Amino acid sequence: MKVLIVGGGGREHAIAWKVAKSPMVDKIYCAPGNAGIASVAECVPIGAMEFEKLADFAQEKAIDLTVIGMDDPLCGGIVDVFEARGLRVFGPRKNAAIIEGSKAFSKDLMAKYGIPTAEYKNFTDPEEALKYLETASFPIVLKADGLALGKGVLICNTLEEAKDGVKQIMQDKKFGAAGNEMVVERFMTGREVSALCFCDGENIVPMTSAQDHKRAGDGDTGLNTGGMGTFSPSPFYTPEIGSWCMEHIYKPTMAAMKAEGRPFKGILFVGLMLTEEGPKVLEYNARFGDPETQVVLPRMKTDLVQMFNACIDGTLDQQNLEFEDNAAVCVVLASDGYPLSYEKGFPITGFEKFHDEEGYYCFHAGSKFDGDAIVTNGGRVLGVTAKGATLKEARENAYKATEWIEFANKYMRHDIGKAIDEA
């Protein structure tokens, strides 16, 4: 079969790499792709938001399955466009992707159906938000309602910080139209866990757990980013917690979306906070997490294309999803200055030292070809992933592998998965 993957980051590279392992697949295209994805797929110069062009391409090439990796096209309705043309596509429709596209929608959904989450209030008027904050207890969390590349969340420790946050989100529109509405949420403490789940509209099957590191600097300091590294599994997400989440979070979310006339098919990412009162939902995403995908998929034993098909066909309950009994750690190599300003175009070397069969992977997030050379082309450049028998071993392997890669303004955190050593 022929597969088209839409996107061009580390997540899409990991998906393309895993899809290429399927005996069902003969040819992979990726739009727009990147220099790393080009090693497993034919990259096509069509943007992820060019829905009609992408659908034209899928029809012209007789694509058997299109996989949507990114949030923007999903929330924009790309699945609806493909389905209207009779094309087979993996991902939620627009009316279901709203679970990520609007934080206000997802919070209201959880409140309506009794799914555990932090107390909150939604605001469309900045003056009303400021008035509410005068009476709030701190720290508190401000969230831009719409998509903001994982950066539209501000943790405010004081009233002054919160006032400045309202200004950034709602008045200065730092995150664009995403800040037309804002969620103010009680700050939760505990361990964070990412649960990626396959969904077919009725059934939900969680994958192995992972944990992301969002802050730019060591010790969880600095600005929020799209993710600076991950590890899998989380030692804090026990089988007992997994069972509890299935009954009180995962299944109820699927039932809630179906009851609202928005059946969810695709990948539901559930961001959890393991609080003293039990697990609560931090956020939902309507697609694979990035960089979580880069530690989850290398550990997956089951054919990914088989799982995609089961989600589309409504046969997830017949699948046996399996993962290796080991661990993986991903360290993101970024451009110094990310997530604010950074230079691009520096040559990258060292790829030849990575070998899948030895448990070392290098997923490209922001790279492109400059002639025959591969150069940096983004804030997050590469995801260096390694496996090990234990999380500690995987972490040591991943950091060893980061030394193989060289480029001029290489930056990374040095404490990805450090919590593992403390567990």
Secondary structure, 3 states (H helix, E strand, C coil): CEEEEEECCHHHHHHHHHHCCCCCCCEEEEEECCCCHHHCCEECCCCCCCHHHHHHHHHHCCCCEEEECCHHHHHHCHHHHHHHCCCCEECCCHHHHHHHHCHHHHHHHHHHHCCCECCEEEECCHHHHHHHHCCCCCCEEEEECCCCCCCCEEEECCHHHHHHHHHHHHHCCCCHHHHCCEEEEECCCCEEEEEEEEEECCCEEEEEEEEECCEEECCCEEEECCCCEEEECCCCCCHHHHHHHHHHHHHHHHHHHHHCCCCCEEEEEEEEEEECCEEEEEEEECCCCCCCHHHHHHHECCCHHHHHHHHHHCCHHHCCCCECCCEEEEEEEEECCCCCCCCCCCECECHHHCCHHHCEEEEECCEEEECCEEEECCCEEEEEEEEECCHHHHHHHHHHHHCCCECCCEECCCCCCHHHHHC
